[in-house]
Amino acid sequence: MKIRKVLFSLFSTLVCVGAAQATPSYKPEMYIGVQGGFVDTNFGTSTMMATPENGSVPITSASIKNHVFGGRAYLGYQFNEYLALETGFLRPRSTRYTQINDGTVPNGNVSEYGIDISGKVFLPMAAYIHLSPYLKVGGIYMDANSHGGITRNGASDFGYSLHPLFGAGIGYDIMPSITVDLSWTTITKRNTTLPPLYMYFIGLTYHFSYEDTATGSANAHNYGDVNGVDP
């Protein structure tokens, strides 16, 4: 419960500060996007064991594919040139276990997905060179389940759990309303039974911008004033 209270306080503060600090030339905007790339799920032999049907024996050897492709879709609201609030759906490919204990245990896999919410802080340099470096912090509600001949090495399967996430990235506007970005995110698991996730993504974001008060142009990503002019 403590981590939920901390996350709620963080997001409440971001909402209040973002609404209060919006600059006159920057109109708040919504955005949507997708990301995809490399995910390290960090599953190993000690994380899992054979199912009761297969003797509940420890896994001493296996071929584990824990470097997988992952994808994420997201929706966000940017209050000003510095602060945004974002939620997304994360789905890495399942981690596969084969050749378990020299083939004496049937193959298995572990599936994971999560729903996240995070605050993003953009660095001021974005207003000058149309780059968008940022830091993010938040939480994610994860669900993980084992399949086939393996199960979690414990009293029950993984199930649902809440974990903190941290990340950083940088975006570049290839068009007035479209941004590409590179990012790194880690999900630091609170319980040691579910390993941490490390994600290295490339993403594409579309901005639903309002009319800019400085130029009068519509549907263009805005950055706030630089010496009284919106760059």
N, C-alpha and C positions, 0 to 999 in steps of 0.2 A: 504493500500500500504506500510505503514511503516514496518509492520511485514514481508512482503515479502522481502524488502530490507535487513532487519536484517538477515533473514535466508539465503539469497543468499550470503551475506558477510561471514557468518559463514562457509558455505559449501565451498566457494572459498578458504578461509583461510585453512581449513582442507586439501583440495586437494593439495594446494601449500606446506604446511608444511609437509604433509605426504610424498610427492614425494621427498622433499629435505632432509628429515631426515632418509630415509631408510638405514639400516645398511647393510654392505657388505654381511653378512652371511644370512640375511633375504630376501627372495625373495617375493615380493608382491603376493597376492593370492586372487582369487575369492572364494566365498562360497555361498551356498544356504541353506535354512532351513525352518522348520515349527514350530509353537508354538501353544499351546492350553491350555485352563484352565478357570479360574473363572473371570468373568467380572461383575463389579457393574456399572450399567448404570445410577443410581441416578435419574431416573424419579419418579415423585410424582403426587399427585392430582392437585397441583397448576400449573403444567407444561402444562396440557392439558385441553380441554373443549369439550363439545358435538358439533358435526357438525351442520351446519345450518339446515340440514334435521331433526335433533333431538332436535331442539329448541335453540342451541347455549348456553345452560345453563352451569354454572360452575360445575366441578366435585367435589362433596363434600365427596364422599366415593367410594372406589373401592378396589378390590383385585389386587395388582400390582406385577407382577413377574419381578423384575428388577435385580435379581442376576441370571445371565445366563452364558451359555458356549460361549466362543469365540475362534476364530482361526485366525492365521496370517501366511502367507507365505512371505518369504523375500529373497533378493539377496543382497550380499555385496561385497566390495572390501577392503581388508586390506593392507594398504601401508607399515606398519612396525609393530613391536611388540606393538606399543602404539596407533595407529590411524587407524580407519576404517570408511568407508562411506557405508550406508545401506538404501535400499528402500524396502517397503513391502506393502502388501494388508491385511487390517484388516476387519473381518466380525464377529461381535457378533450376537448371536441369538436375535430375536426381543423381545422387552419388551411388555408383554401382560397385558392388562387391562380387568378384568372381574368383574361381579357384580357391574357395575357402577351405582351409585346413587340408590342402592337397586334394580338393574335390570331394571330400567326404560330407560336406554340408552344401545344400543347394544354394545357387546364386541368390542374391538379394539386393535391395536398394533402399535408400532413404530419400524421401521427398520432403521438400521444404517450400513454404511460401510465407509472405508477410505483408502486413499493412502498416505503413509508417506515417509519421507526422514529424516535421522538423522545422526549425527556424533557420533562415539563411541570412548571413551578414555579408554584404558586398563591400569591397574595398573602394575608396574614393577615386582611385585612378581610372575607374570605368568611365567616368564622365569625360575624360580627356582623350582617350585613345580607343573608345568603343570596345574595350575588353571588359569582361565581367568576372574577375577573380572573386571567389567567395569561400566562406567557411559555413558549415552546417552542423547542427546538434539537435538531437531529438530522441524519439523512441520508436520501437517497432514491435508489433504484436505478431509473433511467429507461431506457425504450426508446423510440426515435423512428425512424420510417421514412417515406420519401417515396413518393408514388404518382403515376401519370399521367405528364405530360410534363416533370416536374421532378425534380431530385435535389440532394443537398447540393453546395455549391460547394467540392469537395475531391476527394480520391482515392477516397473510399468514402462510403457512406451513414452515417447517425448511429449506429445500433446501440445497444448497452447502455453505460451509464456511471453512475458514482456521484457524487452532488453533495450539498453541505450545504444544509440548509433552516433558516430562522428564522421565527418568527411570534409573534403576540400575539393575545389575544382576551378576551372577557368573556362569562360565562354567567349566566343567571338561572333559578331553579327555578320553573317554572309549576305543577308538581305535586311531591309529595315524592320521586318517583323519576324525574322527567323535567326535563331542563334544555334551554333554548334558548340559543344563543350566536351572537355575531358575531365573526368572526376575519379577520385578515390574515396571509398567509404568502407568503414569497418563497423561491424555489429559485434560489440563486446558482450558476450553472453554472460548473464548473471549466474546461471547455474553451469557447473562444469560438465554436465552430461550432454549439453548441446554445444558443439565447438563453435568458435567465432567464425564469422564470414568476412572475407576480404574481397572487395569488388573494385574492378578497374573498368570503367565504362566510357563509351563515347555516346553522346546524346544529341537530340535535335528538339528544340523548343520553338513553339509558335506563340507569339505575344498578341493578345487581343487588346491593343492599345486604343486609348481615347484620343481625341484631337489634341494636338500639342498647342498650348496657349502662345508659345513664342513664334512658331512658324505657321500654324493653322493647318498643317498637314495631318491627315487622318491615317490610322492604322500603321503608325510608325513607332518603334520602340523608342522611349524617351529617356533622357539621362539626367535631367535637371540642368540648372544654369552653370555655365562656365563664363565668368566675367559678364554676366547678364545675358548671355546668348546660349540657346540650347544647341549643342554641337550635333 
